[in-house]
Amino acid sequence: MKAILFDLDGTIINSEEGITKCVQYALRAYGIDEPDRKKLLCFIGPPLDPVFREKYGMTEEEAWQAVEKYRERFDVEGIFECCLYDGVRDAIVRLKEKGYVLALASSKPETACRRILEHFSLTPYFDEVVGSTLDGRISTKEEVLEELGRRMADCQIGRDEMCLIGDTKYDAAGAKAFGIRCIGVSYGFGTREELLDAGAEAVFDQMEEVERYIENDRSL
């Protein structure tokens, strides 16, 4: 038995609009106007609070307050300002039909992950869904994967039988730290070079190519 783990933002859904608009909303609470949403793409992938600290010089307390402000808009409006990437739904359905265990591993809050999967009618295809916790106890990709490993312990799937599909260096680095393989997708928010440098074993432009790679590599 083998497991395919999916990142969410930039891998299953294009969430650029919702995330960047919510960051704008949070920044305005601090008197910061950032009209260019492309400058806020750095918020997609990692936990939010360290990005608020690094990019805008916020203290730890200010950064957490900014995250709370972000969630004000996200939970009501931003969460569904997203769309599925082409070919992703069909690939997920086919992989499930072929007998793979599928799981979601995202740094987005788990409550939001479950709402989004339900919104796109993808919930039935996933055996497990793990995201970050609202209190910050679980936030990084490695921490998410560690929690996923705990929840899937009864499945008796070894780490050498797991593979993460993701779009950023955070996915590749998290998978490497957890001790599993990572396949990158270039259509999300990271670059091919960043993914490879962080430890992804291959990077593809479409999910159908990832699916073929998995099917041709029987060790996955």
Contacts in CASP RR format, 6 or more apart in sequence:
PFRMAT RR
TARGET T0000
AUTHOR 0000-0000-0000
METHOD contacts of the structure
MODEL  1
MKAILFDLDGTIINSEEGITKCVQYALRAYGIDEPDRKKLLCFIGPPLDP
VFREKYGMTEEEAWQAVEKYRERFDVEGIFECCLYDGVRDAIVRLKEKGY
VLALASSKPETACRRILEHFSLTPYFDEVVGSTLDGRISTKEEVLEELGR
RMADCQIGRDEMCLIGDTKYDAAGAKAFGIRCIGVSYGFGTREELLDAGA
EAVFDQMEEVERYIENDRSL
1 101 0 8 1.000
1 155 0 8 1.000
1 156 0 8 1.000
1 157 0 8 1.000
1 161 0 8 1.000
2 100 0 8 1.000
2 101 0 8 1.000
2 157 0 8 1.000
2 161 0 8 1.000
2 162 0 8 1.000
2 163 0 8 1.000
2 220 0 8 1.000
3 100 0 8 1.000
3 101 0 8 1.000
3 102 0 8 1.000
3 103 0 8 1.000
3 127 0 8 1.000
3 152 0 8 1.000
3 155 0 8 1.000
3 157 0 8 1.000
3 161 0 8 1.000
3 162 0 8 1.000
3 163 0 8 1.000
4 95 0 8 1.000
4 100 0 8 1.000
4 101 0 8 1.000
4 102 0 8 1.000
4 103 0 8 1.000
4 162 0 8 1.000
4 163 0 8 1.000
4 165 0 8 1.000
4 214 0 8 1.000
4 220 0 8 1.000
5 102 0 8 1.000
5 103 0 8 1.000
5 104 0 8 1.000
5 105 0 8 1.000
5 145 0 8 1.000
5 148 0 8 1.000
5 162 0 8 1.000
5 163 0 8 1.000
5 164 0 8 1.000
5 165 0 8 1.000
5 180 0 8 1.000
6 12 0 8 1.000
6 92 0 8 1.000
6 102 0 8 1.000
6 103 0 8 1.000
6 104 0 8 1.000
6 105 0 8 1.000
6 164 0 8 1.000
6 165 0 8 1.000
6 166 0 8 1.000
7 105 0 8 1.000
7 106 0 8 1.000
7 141 0 8 1.000
7 164 0 8 1.000
7 165 0 8 1.000
7 166 0 8 1.000
7 167 0 8 1.000
7 168 0 8 1.000
7 171 0 8 1.000
8 15 0 8 1.000
8 104 0 8 1.000
8 106 0 8 1.000
8 108 0 8 1.000
8 113 0 8 1.000
8 116 0 8 1.000
9 15 0 8 1.000
9 19 0 8 1.000
9 44 0 8 1.000
9 45 0 8 1.000
9 106 0 8 1.000
9 108 0 8 1.000
9 167 0 8 1.000
9 189 0 8 1.000
10 44 0 8 1.000
10 85 0 8 1.000
10 166 0 8 1.000
10 167 0 8 1.000
10 168 0 8 1.000
10 185 0 8 1.000
10 187 0 8 1.000
10 188 0 8 1.000
10 189 0 8 1.000
11 85 0 8 1.000
11 88 0 8 1.000
11 165 0 8 1.000
11 166 0 8 1.000
11 167 0 8 1.000
11 171 0 8 1.000
11 185 0 8 1.000
11 188 0 8 1.000
12 84 0 8 1.000
12 85 0 8 1.000
12 88 0 8 1.000
12 92 0 8 1.000
12 104 0 8 1.000
12 122 0 8 1.000
13 82 0 8 1.000
13 83 0 8 1.000
13 84 0 8 1.000
13 85 0 8 1.000
13 116 0 8 1.000
13 120 0 8 1.000
14 82 0 8 1.000
14 83 0 8 1.000
14 84 0 8 1.000
14 85 0 8 1.000
14 188 0 8 1.000
15 44 0 8 1.000
15 81 0 8 1.000
15 82 0 8 1.000
16 37 0 8 1.000
16 41 0 8 1.000
16 44 0 8 1.000
16 82 0 8 1.000
16 189 0 8 1.000
17 37 0 8 1.000
17 78 0 8 1.000
17 81 0 8 1.000
17 82 0 8 1.000
18 74 0 8 1.000
18 77 0 8 1.000
18 78 0 8 1.000
18 79 0 8 1.000
18 81 0 8 1.000
18 82 0 8 1.000
19 40 0 8 1.000
19 43 0 8 1.000
19 44 0 8 1.000
19 74 0 8 1.000
19 78 0 8 1.000
20 37 0 8 1.000
20 38 0 8 1.000
20 40 0 8 1.000
20 41 0 8 1.000
20 43 0 8 1.000
20 44 0 8 1.000
21 37 0 8 1.000
21 73 0 8 1.000
21 77 0 8 1.000
21 78 0 8 1.000
21 81 0 8 1.000
22 70 0 8 1.000
22 71 0 8 1.000
22 73 0 8 1.000
22 74 0 8 1.000
22 78 0 8 1.000
23 34 0 8 1.000
23 40 0 8 1.000
23 43 0 8 1.000
23 48 0 8 1.000
23 70 0 8 1.000
24 34 0 8 1.000
24 37 0 8 1.000
24 40 0 8 1.000
25 69 0 8 1.000
25 70 0 8 1.000
25 72 0 8 1.000
25 73 0 8 1.000
26 52 0 8 1.000
26 66 0 8 1.000
26 67 0 8 1.000
26 69 0 8 1.000
26 70 0 8 1.000
26 73 0 8 1.000
27 33 0 8 1.000
27 34 0 8 1.000
27 56 0 8 1.000
27 66 0 8 1.000
29 65 0 8 1.000
29 66 0 8 1.000
29 69 0 8 1.000
30 56 0 8 1.000
30 58 0 8 1.000
30 62 0 8 1.000
30 66 0 8 1.000
32 56 0 8 1.000
34 40 0 8 1.000
41 189 0 8 1.000
42 51 0 8 1.000
42 55 0 8 1.000
43 51 0 8 1.000
44 168 0 8 1.000
44 189 0 8 1.000
45 107 0 8 1.000
45 168 0 8 1.000
45 170 0 8 1.000
45 171 0 8 1.000
45 189 0 8 1.000
46 107 0 8 1.000
46 140 0 8 1.000
46 168 0 8 1.000
46 170 0 8 1.000
47 107 0 8 1.000
47 132 0 8 1.000
47 136 0 8 1.000
47 139 0 8 1.000
47 140 0 8 1.000
48 63 0 8 1.000
48 66 0 8 1.000
48 67 0 8 1.000
48 70 0 8 1.000
49 60 0 8 1.000
49 63 0 8 1.000
49 64 0 8 1.000
49 66 0 8 1.000
49 67 0 8 1.000
49 139 0 8 1.000
50 63 0 8 1.000
52 58 0 8 1.000
52 62 0 8 1.000
52 63 0 8 1.000
52 66 0 8 1.000
52 67 0 8 1.000
53 59 0 8 1.000
53 60 0 8 1.000
53 62 0 8 1.000
53 63 0 8 1.000
56 66 0 8 1.000
58 66 0 8 1.000
74 112 0 8 1.000
75 112 0 8 1.000
79 112 0 8 1.000
79 115 0 8 1.000
79 116 0 8 1.000
80 116 0 8 1.000
80 119 0 8 1.000
82 116 0 8 1.000
84 120 0 8 1.000
85 187 0 8 1.000
85 188 0 8 1.000
85 207 0 8 1.000
86 206 0 8 1.000
87 206 0 8 1.000
87 207 0 8 1.000
87 208 0 8 1.000
88 207 0 8 1.000
89 120 0 8 1.000
89 122 0 8 1.000
90 208 0 8 1.000
91 207 0 8 1.000
91 208 0 8 1.000
91 210 0 8 1.000
91 211 0 8 1.000
92 102 0 8 1.000
92 122 0 8 1.000
92 125 0 8 1.000
93 125 0 8 1.000
94 211 0 8 1.000
95 102 0 8 1.000
95 211 0 8 1.000
95 214 0 8 1.000
96 102 0 8 1.000
96 125 0 8 1.000
98 215 0 8 1.000
101 127 0 8 1.000
101 152 0 8 1.000
101 155 0 8 1.000
101 157 0 8 1.000
102 125 0 8 1.000
102 126 0 8 1.000
102 127 0 8 1.000
103 126 0 8 1.000
103 127 0 8 1.000
103 128 0 8 1.000
103 129 0 8 1.000
103 130 0 8 1.000
103 148 0 8 1.000
103 152 0 8 1.000
104 113 0 8 1.000
104 117 0 8 1.000
104 126 0 8 1.000
104 128 0 8 1.000
104 129 0 8 1.000
104 130 0 8 1.000
104 131 0 8 1.000
105 130 0 8 1.000
105 131 0 8 1.000
105 141 0 8 1.000
105 144 0 8 1.000
105 145 0 8 1.000
105 148 0 8 1.000
105 164 0 8 1.000
106 113 0 8 1.000
106 130 0 8 1.000
106 131 0 8 1.000
106 132 0 8 1.000
106 144 0 8 1.000
107 131 0 8 1.000
107 132 0 8 1.000
107 139 0 8 1.000
107 140 0 8 1.000
107 141 0 8 1.000
107 144 0 8 1.000
107 170 0 8 1.000
108 116 0 8 1.000
108 131 0 8 1.000
108 132 0 8 1.000
109 131 0 8 1.000
109 132 0 8 1.000
109 133 0 8 1.000
109 134 0 8 1.000
110 129 0 8 1.000
110 130 0 8 1.000
110 131 0 8 1.000
110 132 0 8 1.000
110 133 0 8 1.000
111 134 0 8 1.000
113 129 0 8 1.000
113 130 0 8 1.000
113 131 0 8 1.000
114 123 0 8 1.000
114 129 0 8 1.000
117 123 0 8 1.000
117 126 0 8 1.000
117 129 0 8 1.000
123 129 0 8 1.000
127 152 0 8 1.000
127 155 0 8 1.000
128 148 0 8 1.000
128 151 0 8 1.000
128 152 0 8 1.000
130 144 0 8 1.000
130 145 0 8 1.000
130 147 0 8 1.000
130 148 0 8 1.000
130 151 0 8 1.000
131 138 0 8 1.000
131 144 0 8 1.000
131 147 0 8 1.000
132 138 0 8 1.000
132 139 0 8 1.000
132 143 0 8 1.000
132 144 0 8 1.000
133 139 0 8 1.000
138 144 0 8 1.000
138 147 0 8 1.000
140 170 0 8 1.000
140 174 0 8 1.000
141 170 0 8 1.000
141 171 0 8 1.000
141 173 0 8 1.000
141 174 0 8 1.000
141 175 0 8 1.000
142 173 0 8 1.000
142 174 0 8 1.000
142 177 0 8 1.000
142 178 0 8 1.000
145 164 0 8 1.000
145 174 0 8 1.000
145 175 0 8 1.000
145 178 0 8 1.000
145 180 0 8 1.000
146 178 0 8 1.000
159 178 0 8 1.000
159 179 0 8 1.000
159 180 0 8 1.000
160 180 0 8 1.000
161 220 0 8 1.000
162 180 0 8 1.000
162 181 0 8 1.000
163 175 0 8 1.000
163 180 0 8 1.000
163 181 0 8 1.000
163 182 0 8 1.000
163 183 0 8 1.000
163 214 0 8 1.000
163 220 0 8 1.000
164 171 0 8 1.000
164 174 0 8 1.000
164 175 0 8 1.000
164 180 0 8 1.000
164 181 0 8 1.000
164 182 0 8 1.000
164 183 0 8 1.000
165 171 0 8 1.000
165 182 0 8 1.000
165 183 0 8 1.000
165 184 0 8 1.000
165 185 0 8 1.000
165 207 0 8 1.000
165 210 0 8 1.000
166 172 0 8 1.000
166 182 0 8 1.000
166 183 0 8 1.000
166 184 0 8 1.000
166 185 0 8 1.000
166 195 0 8 1.000
166 200 0 8 1.000
167 184 0 8 1.000
167 185 0 8 1.000
167 186 0 8 1.000
167 187 0 8 1.000
167 188 0 8 1.000
167 189 0 8 1.000
167 190 0 8 1.000
167 195 0 8 1.000
168 188 0 8 1.000
168 189 0 8 1.000
168 190 0 8 1.000
168 194 0 8 1.000
168 195 0 8 1.000
169 190 0 8 1.000
169 194 0 8 1.000
169 195 0 8 1.000
169 197 0 8 1.000
169 198 0 8 1.000
170 198 0 8 1.000
171 182 0 8 1.000
171 184 0 8 1.000
171 195 0 8 1.000
171 198 0 8 1.000
171 200 0 8 1.000
172 182 0 8 1.000
172 184 0 8 1.000
172 194 0 8 1.000
172 195 0 8 1.000
172 196 0 8 1.000
172 198 0 8 1.000
172 199 0 8 1.000
172 200 0 8 1.000
173 198 0 8 1.000
173 199 0 8 1.000
174 182 0 8 1.000
175 181 0 8 1.000
175 182 0 8 1.000
175 199 0 8 1.000
175 200 0 8 1.000
176 182 0 8 1.000
176 198 0 8 1.000
176 199 0 8 1.000
181 201 0 8 1.000
181 220 0 8 1.000
182 195 0 8 1.000
182 199 0 8 1.000
182 200 0 8 1.000
182 201 0 8 1.000
183 200 0 8 1.000
183 201 0 8 1.000
183 202 0 8 1.000
183 203 0 8 1.000
183 204 0 8 1.000
183 210 0 8 1.000
183 213 0 8 1.000
183 214 0 8 1.000
184 195 0 8 1.000
184 200 0 8 1.000
184 202 0 8 1.000
184 203 0 8 1.000
184 204 0 8 1.000
184 210 0 8 1.000
185 203 0 8 1.000
185 204 0 8 1.000
185 205 0 8 1.000
185 206 0 8 1.000
185 207 0 8 1.000
185 210 0 8 1.000
186 192 0 8 1.000
186 195 0 8 1.000
186 203 0 8 1.000
186 204 0 8 1.000
186 205 0 8 1.000
187 205 0 8 1.000
187 206 0 8 1.000
192 203 0 8 1.000
195 203 0 8 1.000
196 203 0 8 1.000
202 213 0 8 1.000
204 210 0 8 1.000
204 213 0 8 1.000
214 220 0 8 1.000
END
